[in-house]
Amino acid sequence: MTPDSVETRLGTLNFFDGMPDAATVEKLYDNLDLVRGMETFLNGIPATSVEGLRRGHLSMGVNASNKALIMDKLLDSAPLMLTGNTDTVYCSVFLNLEKDGPTVVEIPPGSGPGTVNDAYFRFVTDMGAPGPDRGKGGKYLILPPDYEGDLNPPIGGMEAVVEGEKYFVSKSPSYVNWMILRGFLVDGKPDAATQMFKSGVRVYPLSSKNHPPKMEFVSASRQFFNTIHANDFKFYEELHSVIDREPVSMLDPELRGLFAAIGIEKGKPFAPDPRMKKILTEAVAIGNATARAISFRPRFKEAPLYPGSTWKNAFIGGDYQWLSNKGMGGRNLDARTLFFYQATVNTPAMVMKMVGRGSQYAYVATDKSGAYLNGSKNYRLNIPANAPAKDFWSVVVYDPQTRSELQTQQPFPSKNNKRDSLVVNADGSVDLYFGPRAPAGRESNWIQTVPGKGWYSLFRLYGPLAPWFDQSWRLNEVEEVK
């Protein structure tokens, strides 16, 4: 069944009647640890991404659930934040259900899309327009994983009366939860949404509902802070802090076993010996490279937005849990990696066909010929007339290294058809230009790039209409202009 000598990519493996010799055993265990280290990186990204966001908030002094980070002058390119948009006012809060217990979140009327995700970036509930309050506002109650009362809400939540008041109730598998709300611009300005959040968002323990702590809003516009997980050995240390903090029940035994195989286990220190640290340092480098291949050169047949297009779907498979064929094909792990390596926020609203509500996305990293987008070159993107967006569309440019907004002399590396005064063609279409210098007469339609750096872009539709879903309206390709 096993020859005495086998040639592999690990080299020659030698056996005595199927029993590996000492050198072969060493090679195989080194390889096993390397593979498990790489798989830990790819499968741990959702957890460390939330952790990176949490640490970024702490660096800004947002260290309690009654403190919110608010992009009152929109999200510019100063901070590092995975593919954030420049077009809505973000209001961001971290819940600590271990400290606070069941937690109340009050949402004002008029809030745009909002979502609560757990510490592994799994969906807990929606809020605002796509949530159960349907944009009318309301009170939400988030229960901790160790809650033992009579309430047993399904994923996404349910309506219930608690202590005489009506709440939309959800239960989280983790103690740490991220709540992100988005408010739309009014007349191209963030003022109204900022005021809406400051006057209407409240977060407090249910036990303190009669004397809730005052909310504090910390402006995060025009300031540098980092919310991105590490891509080196520190990644494993970040993951260990999550596993050690959260309840064992947050993850299934299979995933816990994978992490434990390289020494990441709840209640135990993560202290790899020199041999293991060397292997894990290589493993994270390979894992990072693999995530970048999956993100920028996806091989899924469903990846192209249209047949032959370089525009890609960010959500592969049409399921927010990345379940293939209604679960018959299991979880599409690479599709999950594609999303979380470059994006945040997990909600069914991002994949559901909700005409006129929610948002839809597509991204592009190559030009029409398939070559990576290069900041030294000039490009044009034609957006056909009658873009199917009830609210607005936008194009934002990102740095492939950080997967955050590209840092240039433009604080907002983007264009928005409602915020910006764009030159419109005679046929109603809009030409956007990308390059290190603006083409003469097209300055208002130009997004600056950086010579020597790559870039990629996301196209967003807020309030997507039927022509987007049936593809009777299609984006054109990004073409180099020489």
C-alpha positions as CSV (number, residue, x, y, z in Angstrom):
1,M,0.0,0.0,0.0
2,T,3.0,2.3,0.6
3,P,6.2,1.9,-1.4
4,D,9.6,2.1,0.4
5,S,10.3,5.4,-1.3
6,V,7.8,8.1,-2.4
7,E,8.7,11.3,-4.3
8,T,6.6,14.4,-3.2
9,R,6.9,18.1,-3.1
10,L,8.3,17.6,0.4
11,G,11.1,15.6,-1.1
12,T,11.8,11.9,-0.8
13,L,9.7,10.1,1.9
14,N,11.3,6.8,3.0
15,F,9.5,3.9,4.7
16,F,10.3,0.4,6.1
17,D,7.2,-1.6,5.2
18,G,5.0,1.4,5.5
19,M,6.6,2.8,8.6
20,P,8.3,6.3,8.0
21,D,11.9,6.7,9.0
22,A,13.0,9.5,11.4
23,A,13.8,12.0,8.7
24,T,10.5,11.4,7.0
25,V,8.6,11.8,10.3
26,E,10.3,15.1,10.8
27,K,9.3,16.4,7.4
28,L,5.7,15.2,7.7
29,Y,5.2,16.8,11.1
30,D,6.8,20.1,10.0
31,N,4.4,20.0,7.0
32,L,1.4,19.2,9.1
33,D,2.1,22.1,11.5
34,L,2.7,24.3,8.5
35,V,-0.7,23.3,6.9
36,R,-2.6,23.8,10.1
37,G,-0.9,27.1,10.7
38,M,-2.0,28.2,7.2
39,E,-5.5,26.9,7.7
40,T,-5.7,28.7,11.0
41,F,-4.9,31.9,9.3
42,L,-7.5,31.5,6.6
43,N,-10.2,30.3,9.0
44,G,-9.3,32.8,11.7
45,I,-9.6,35.9,9.6
46,P,-13.2,36.6,10.7
47,A,-12.3,36.6,14.3
48,T,-9.1,38.6,14.0
49,S,-10.9,41.1,11.8
50,V,-13.4,41.9,14.4
51,E,-10.6,42.0,17.0
52,G,-8.7,44.4,14.8
53,L,-11.7,46.7,14.7
54,R,-12.2,46.4,18.5
55,R,-8.5,47.4,19.1
56,G,-8.8,50.3,16.7
57,H,-11.8,51.6,18.6
58,L,-9.8,51.3,21.9
59,S,-7.0,53.3,20.4
60,M,-9.5,56.1,19.8
61,G,-10.7,55.9,23.4
62,V,-13.9,54.0,22.6
63,N,-13.7,51.5,25.4
64,A,-17.3,51.1,26.6
65,S,-20.7,50.3,25.0
66,N,-22.0,53.8,25.7
67,K,-19.1,55.3,23.5
68,A,-19.5,55.4,19.8
69,L,-17.0,56.1,17.0
70,I,-18.7,58.4,14.5
71,M,-17.5,59.5,11.0
72,D,-19.2,62.9,11.3
73,K,-17.3,64.2,8.4
74,L,-17.4,60.8,6.5
75,L,-14.7,58.1,6.3
76,D,-11.7,59.5,4.6
77,S,-8.4,57.8,3.7
78,A,-6.6,58.6,6.9
79,P,-7.5,55.5,8.9
80,L,-6.9,51.9,7.9
81,M,-10.3,50.2,7.6
82,L,-11.2,47.4,5.3
83,T,-13.0,48.8,2.2
84,G,-15.1,51.4,4.1
85,N,-17.2,53.7,2.1
86,T,-16.9,57.5,1.7
87,D,-20.6,58.0,1.2
88,T,-22.5,57.3,4.4
89,V,-22.0,58.5,8.0
90,Y,-20.8,55.5,10.1
91,C,-21.7,55.2,13.8
92,S,-19.8,52.3,15.3
93,V,-20.2,50.7,18.8
94,F,-18.6,47.6,20.4
95,L,-20.9,45.7,22.8
96,N,-19.4,43.9,25.8
97,L,-22.1,41.4,26.9
98,E,-19.8,39.7,29.4
99,K,-19.5,43.0,31.3
100,D,-22.9,44.5,30.6
101,G,-25.2,41.5,30.3
102,P,-28.3,41.9,28.1
103,T,-27.8,45.1,26.3
104,V,-30.3,47.6,24.9
105,V,-29.7,49.5,21.6
106,E,-32.0,52.3,20.7
107,I,-32.1,53.1,17.0
108,P,-33.5,56.4,15.7
109,P,-36.0,56.7,12.9
110,G,-34.4,57.2,9.5
111,S,-31.3,55.1,10.1
112,G,-29.9,53.5,7.0
113,P,-28.5,49.9,7.0
114,G,-27.3,48.7,10.3
115,T,-26.0,45.4,11.5
116,V,-24.7,43.6,14.7
117,N,-22.1,40.9,14.1
118,D,-20.6,38.6,16.7
119,A,-16.9,38.1,17.5
120,Y,-16.5,35.6,14.5
121,F,-18.3,38.1,12.1
122,R,-21.5,36.1,12.1
123,F,-24.8,37.7,11.7
124,V,-26.8,38.5,14.9
125,T,-29.4,41.1,13.6
126,D,-30.0,43.9,11.2
127,M,-31.1,47.4,12.3
128,G,-32.5,50.4,10.5
129,A,-33.8,50.2,7.0
130,P,-33.2,46.4,6.4
131,G,-33.9,45.5,10.0
132,P,-37.1,44.6,11.7
133,D,-37.8,48.2,12.6
134,R,-37.8,49.0,8.8
135,G,-36.3,52.4,9.3
136,K,-38.9,53.5,11.8
137,G,-36.5,53.1,14.7
138,G,-37.0,51.0,17.8
139,K,-35.3,49.2,20.8
140,Y,-33.2,46.2,20.3
141,L,-32.1,43.8,23.0
142,I,-28.9,41.7,22.5
143,L,-28.6,38.7,24.9
144,P,-25.2,37.3,25.9
145,P,-24.3,33.7,25.0
146,D,-24.7,32.6,28.7
147,Y,-28.2,34.0,29.0
148,E,-30.5,31.4,30.6
149,G,-33.9,33.1,30.6
150,D,-37.1,32.2,28.7
151,L,-36.3,34.1,25.5
152,N,-35.0,32.0,22.7
153,P,-34.8,34.2,19.6
154,P,-33.8,32.8,16.2
155,I,-30.9,34.2,14.2
156,G,-31.9,37.7,13.1
157,G,-34.0,38.1,16.2
158,M,-37.7,38.3,17.1
159,E,-40.1,40.8,18.7
160,A,-40.9,40.3,22.4
161,V,-42.1,42.2,25.4
162,V,-39.4,42.3,28.1
163,E,-40.1,44.0,31.5
164,G,-43.1,45.7,30.0
165,E,-41.4,47.1,26.9
166,K,-41.3,45.9,23.3
167,Y,-37.9,44.9,21.9
168,F,-36.4,43.3,18.9
169,V,-34.5,40.5,20.7
170,S,-31.4,38.6,19.5
171,K,-28.9,36.3,21.2
172,S,-25.2,36.4,20.3
173,P,-22.8,33.4,20.4
174,S,-20.1,35.7,21.7
175,Y,-19.5,38.4,24.4
176,V,-18.0,41.0,22.0
177,N,-20.3,42.2,19.3
178,W,-19.8,45.0,16.7
179,M,-22.7,47.3,15.9
180,I,-22.3,49.4,12.7
181,L,-24.9,51.9,11.6
182,R,-25.0,53.9,8.4
183,G,-26.7,57.2,7.8
184,F,-27.4,58.7,4.4
185,L,-26.2,62.1,3.2
186,V,-28.8,64.9,2.9
187,D,-28.0,67.4,0.1
188,G,-24.6,65.8,-0.1
189,K,-23.8,66.6,3.5
190,P,-23.3,64.4,6.6
191,D,-24.8,66.9,9.1
192,A,-28.4,65.5,9.3
193,A,-27.2,61.8,9.7
194,T,-24.7,62.9,12.3
195,Q,-27.3,64.7,14.3
196,M,-29.7,61.8,14.0
197,F,-27.2,59.4,15.5
198,K,-26.1,61.7,18.2
199,S,-29.6,62.5,19.3
200,G,-31.1,59.1,18.8
201,V,-28.6,56.3,19.4
202,R,-28.5,54.9,22.9
203,V,-26.7,51.8,24.2
204,Y,-26.9,50.6,27.8
205,P,-27.3,47.5,29.9
206,L,-30.9,46.3,30.4
207,S,-30.3,46.5,34.1
208,S,-29.6,50.2,33.8
209,K,-32.6,51.1,31.6
210,N,-34.0,53.4,34.3
211,H,-30.7,55.4,34.6
212,P,-28.7,54.7,31.4
213,P,-25.2,56.1,31.1
214,K,-24.9,59.1,28.8
215,M,-23.7,58.4,25.3
216,E,-20.3,59.7,24.1
217,F,-19.6,60.2,20.4
218,V,-15.9,60.3,19.3
219,S,-15.2,61.8,15.9
220,A,-13.0,59.6,13.8
221,S,-12.9,61.6,10.6
222,R,-9.5,63.0,9.4
223,Q,-7.7,60.8,12.0
224,F,-5.3,57.9,11.6
225,F,-6.1,54.6,13.4
226,N,-5.6,51.0,12.5
227,T,-8.5,48.4,12.5
228,I,-6.8,45.7,10.4
229,H,-5.6,42.4,11.7
230,A,-2.0,41.4,11.5
231,N,-0.6,39.5,8.5
232,D,2.5,38.2,10.3
233,F,3.0,36.1,13.4
234,K,1.1,38.6,15.6
235,F,-2.0,37.3,13.8
236,Y,-1.9,34.1,16.0
237,E,-1.6,36.2,19.1
238,E,-4.6,38.3,18.1
239,L,-6.6,35.1,17.5
240,H,-5.5,33.6,20.8
241,S,-6.9,36.7,22.7
242,V,-10.3,36.2,21.0
243,I,-10.4,32.4,21.8
244,D,-9.3,33.0,25.4
245,R,-11.9,35.7,26.0
246,E,-15.0,34.2,24.4
247,P,-17.0,31.2,25.6
248,V,-15.9,27.8,24.3
249,S,-19.3,27.4,22.8
250,M,-18.7,30.3,20.3
251,L,-17.0,27.9,17.8
252,D,-17.6,24.3,16.9
253,P,-15.2,21.6,18.1
254,E,-13.7,21.2,14.6
255,L,-12.6,24.8,14.4
256,R,-11.5,24.9,18.0
257,G,-9.5,21.7,17.3
258,L,-7.7,23.3,14.3
259,F,-6.7,26.3,16.3
260,A,-5.6,24.1,19.3
261,A,-3.4,22.0,17.0
262,I,-1.0,25.0,16.8
263,G,-1.4,25.9,20.4
264,I,-4.3,28.3,20.5
265,E,-6.7,27.1,23.2
266,K,-8.9,28.8,25.7
267,G,-7.4,28.9,29.2
268,K,-3.9,28.1,28.0
269,P,-1.0,30.4,27.1
270,F,0.0,30.6,23.5
271,A,3.7,30.0,23.7
272,P,5.1,28.1,20.7
273,D,8.7,26.9,21.0
274,P,11.3,28.2,18.5
275,R,10.7,25.4,16.0
276,M,6.9,26.0,16.0
277,K,7.3,29.8,15.9
278,K,9.5,29.5,12.8
279,I,6.9,27.2,11.1
280,L,4.0,29.5,12.0
281,T,5.9,32.5,10.7
282,E,6.1,30.8,7.3
283,A,2.5,29.5,7.6
284,V,1.1,33.0,8.0
285,A,3.1,34.3,5.1
286,I,1.7,31.5,2.9
287,G,-1.8,32.0,4.3
288,N,-1.6,35.7,3.6
289,A,-0.4,35.1,0.1
290,T,-3.2,32.6,-0.4
291,A,-5.8,35.0,0.8
292,R,-4.5,37.6,-1.7
293,A,-4.7,35.1,-4.6
294,I,-8.3,34.2,-3.6
295,S,-9.2,37.9,-3.4
296,F,-7.5,39.4,-6.4
297,R,-7.5,36.3,-8.8
298,P,-10.6,34.4,-7.7
299,R,-11.1,31.1,-9.5
300,F,-14.8,30.6,-8.6
301,K,-17.0,30.2,-11.7
302,E,-19.5,32.5,-10.0
303,A,-16.9,35.2,-9.5
304,P,-17.4,37.3,-12.6
305,L,-20.3,39.7,-12.3
306,Y,-21.2,39.0,-15.9
307,P,-19.7,36.4,-18.3
308,G,-16.3,37.5,-19.3
309,S,-16.3,40.6,-17.1
310,T,-13.4,41.6,-14.8
311,W,-15.9,42.9,-12.3
312,K,-16.3,40.4,-9.5
313,N,-18.9,39.5,-7.0
314,A,-17.8,40.1,-3.4
315,F,-20.3,37.6,-2.0
316,I,-19.8,34.3,-3.8
317,G,-22.7,31.8,-3.7
318,G,-25.5,34.2,-2.7
319,D,-25.6,33.0,1.0
320,Y,-24.4,35.1,3.9
321,Q,-23.2,31.9,5.6
322,W,-21.3,30.8,2.5
323,L,-23.3,27.6,2.3
324,S,-23.1,26.0,-1.1
325,N,-26.2,24.4,-2.8
326,K,-28.4,25.1,0.3
327,G,-25.8,23.4,2.5
328,M,-25.5,20.2,0.5
329,G,-22.0,21.4,-0.6
330,G,-21.0,22.5,2.9
331,R,-19.4,25.8,3.6
332,N,-17.4,27.5,0.8
333,L,-14.4,28.4,2.8
334,D,-12.5,30.2,0.1
335,A,-15.6,32.4,-0.6
336,R,-15.6,33.3,3.1
337,T,-11.9,34.2,2.9
338,L,-12.5,36.3,-0.2
339,F,-15.0,38.4,1.6
340,F,-13.4,38.8,5.0
341,Y,-9.9,39.4,3.8
342,Q,-11.1,42.6,2.2
343,A,-14.4,43.6,3.8
344,T,-16.5,43.8,6.9
345,V,-20.1,43.5,8.0
346,N,-22.0,40.2,7.4
347,T,-25.7,40.4,6.8
348,P,-28.3,38.6,4.7
349,A,-29.2,42.0,3.4
350,M,-26.0,42.1,1.3
351,V,-27.0,39.0,-0.7
352,M,-30.8,39.2,-0.7
353,K,-32.7,40.6,-3.6
354,M,-34.2,43.6,-1.9
355,V,-35.3,46.0,-4.7
356,G,-35.1,49.6,-3.6
357,R,-33.6,48.7,-0.2
358,G,-30.2,47.7,1.2
359,S,-27.1,47.8,-1.0
360,Q,-25.2,45.8,-3.7
361,Y,-21.5,45.6,-4.5
362,A,-19.0,44.6,-7.2
363,Y,-15.3,45.0,-7.2
364,V,-12.5,45.1,-9.8
365,A,-8.8,44.7,-9.6
366,T,-7.9,44.4,-13.3
367,D,-8.4,46.3,-16.5
368,K,-10.3,45.0,-19.5
369,S,-7.3,43.0,-20.6
370,G,-6.9,41.3,-17.3
371,A,-3.8,43.2,-16.1
372,Y,-3.7,44.5,-12.5
373,L,-4.7,48.2,-12.2
374,N,-1.5,50.2,-12.0
375,G,-1.3,53.7,-10.4
376,S,1.2,54.8,-12.9
377,K,-1.3,54.4,-15.8
378,N,-4.5,56.2,-16.8
379,Y,-7.9,54.5,-17.1
380,R,-11.5,55.2,-17.9
381,L,-14.7,53.6,-16.6
382,N,-17.9,54.4,-18.3
383,I,-21.0,54.1,-16.1
384,P,-24.0,53.7,-18.4
385,A,-27.0,56.0,-18.0
386,N,-29.9,55.2,-15.7
387,A,-27.8,53.4,-13.0
388,P,-30.3,51.3,-11.1
389,A,-29.9,53.0,-7.7
390,K,-32.9,54.5,-5.9
391,D,-30.6,56.3,-3.4
392,F,-27.1,56.7,-5.1
393,W,-24.1,54.9,-6.6
394,S,-20.5,55.4,-5.8
395,V,-17.0,54.3,-6.8
396,V,-14.3,54.1,-4.2
397,V,-10.6,53.3,-4.8
398,Y,-8.6,51.1,-2.4
399,D,-5.0,50.2,-1.7
400,P,-4.4,46.4,-2.3
401,Q,-1.9,46.3,0.5
402,T,-4.2,47.6,3.3
403,R,-7.5,47.0,1.5
404,S,-8.3,50.5,2.9
405,E,-9.0,53.7,1.0
406,L,-6.1,54.7,-1.2
407,Q,-4.1,57.5,0.4
408,T,-3.5,60.4,-2.1
409,Q,-3.9,64.1,-2.1
410,Q,-7.6,63.5,-2.3
411,P,-9.0,62.7,1.2
412,F,-11.9,60.9,-0.5
413,P,-10.6,58.6,-3.3
414,S,-14.1,58.3,-4.7
415,K,-17.0,59.6,-6.7
416,N,-20.7,59.7,-5.7
417,N,-23.4,60.6,-8.2
418,K,-25.4,62.5,-5.5
419,R,-22.5,64.1,-3.6
420,D,-20.1,65.1,-6.4
421,S,-20.8,67.5,-9.4
422,L,-19.9,65.1,-12.2
423,V,-19.8,65.9,-15.9
424,V,-22.5,63.8,-17.6
425,N,-22.2,62.7,-21.2
426,A,-24.9,63.5,-23.8
427,D,-26.3,60.0,-23.5
428,G,-26.6,60.2,-19.8
429,S,-23.6,58.0,-19.0
430,V,-20.7,59.1,-16.8
431,D,-17.0,58.7,-17.6
432,L,-14.8,58.3,-14.5
433,Y,-11.0,58.7,-14.9
434,F,-8.2,57.2,-12.8
435,G,-4.6,58.1,-12.9
436,P,-1.8,60.1,-11.3
437,R,-2.9,63.3,-13.0
438,A,-6.3,64.6,-14.0
439,P,-7.1,64.7,-17.7
440,A,-7.7,68.3,-18.9
441,G,-11.3,69.3,-18.5
442,R,-12.2,66.1,-16.6
443,E,-11.0,67.1,-13.1
444,S,-14.4,66.7,-11.5
445,N,-14.6,63.1,-12.8
446,W,-11.1,62.1,-11.8
447,I,-9.9,59.9,-8.9
448,Q,-6.2,60.1,-8.2
449,T,-3.9,57.1,-8.1
450,V,-0.3,56.7,-7.0
451,P,2.6,55.9,-9.4
452,G,4.2,52.6,-8.5
453,K,1.2,51.4,-6.5
454,G,-1.6,49.1,-7.5
455,W,-5.3,49.9,-6.8
456,Y,-8.7,48.3,-7.0
457,S,-12.2,49.6,-6.7
458,L,-15.6,48.9,-5.4
459,F,-18.8,49.9,-7.1
460,R,-21.8,50.4,-4.7
461,L,-25.5,50.7,-5.3
462,Y,-27.7,51.9,-2.4
463,G,-31.3,51.1,-3.0
464,P,-30.5,48.8,-5.9
465,L,-33.3,48.5,-8.5
466,A,-34.5,45.6,-10.6
467,P,-32.2,46.2,-13.6
468,W,-29.2,45.5,-11.4
469,F,-30.6,42.1,-10.4
470,D,-31.8,41.0,-13.8
471,Q,-28.6,42.5,-15.4
472,S,-30.5,44.4,-18.0
473,W,-28.2,47.2,-16.9
474,R,-24.5,46.4,-16.8
475,L,-21.3,48.1,-15.8
476,N,-18.6,48.6,-18.4
477,E,-15.0,47.5,-18.0
478,V,-12.1,49.6,-16.8
479,E,-10.0,50.5,-19.9
480,E,-6.5,51.8,-20.1
481,V,-6.2,55.2,-21.8
482,K,-2.9,55.7,-23.6
